[in-house]
Structures are given as structure tokens and as C-alpha cells.
């Protein structure tokens, strides 16, 4: 993923916004799609805290300003509704979305 945004797809026919790449719109079936770039900003939509012996791990879902949601790992101080900035970190060769509280 390049600097400056997370790519997502918008259907030119019905306006549906979706994140995972597809050849057709899941709403209307159109193939008239365009690739857009997210600001990577939004708010915490859902959160789960897992308490382990070595500390707390926080996972959840961020709803981005553009209208789609991504699964993230969050800081421990996050709560539902908090503004969030998403960054991407590679872990074991896979991209991991990290949500950091936006001040």
C-alpha cells in the first residue's frame, strides 16, 4: 500500500462503496467501478479487549469517513466513537491495520 491513502472501490452506477476488490458491484452488479483513496480517518465502530497475562490486546472495527469498515488492532485507550487514524504495518508478510486515537 502506498503512502497517503487506502484504496477502496466506488460503483459509478449506484454509488456503493466497498473495500475488498471485486470485479462487479455487490449492490447492483455493475462493472463500472472506480478506485478511490481513503483518508484513513474515521471513528471506532466496535471494540473487544482481550486480557492476557502479558497485557491487554485490543481489536475492533473502524468505520472510515468514506463509509466502509476495516478490522484493526487498537491502542488500549480506545473507546467506541473515538476519532481514529489508521496506519498500516507489515507483520509476518501481511498488512495489519492499526488504529491510533486522533487528537
Secondary structure, 3 states (H helix, E strand, C coil): CCCCCEEEEEECCCCCEECCCCCCCCCCCCCCEEEEEECCEEEEEEEEEEEECCEEEEEEEEEECCCCEEEEEECCCCCCCCEEEEEEEEECCEEEEEEEECC
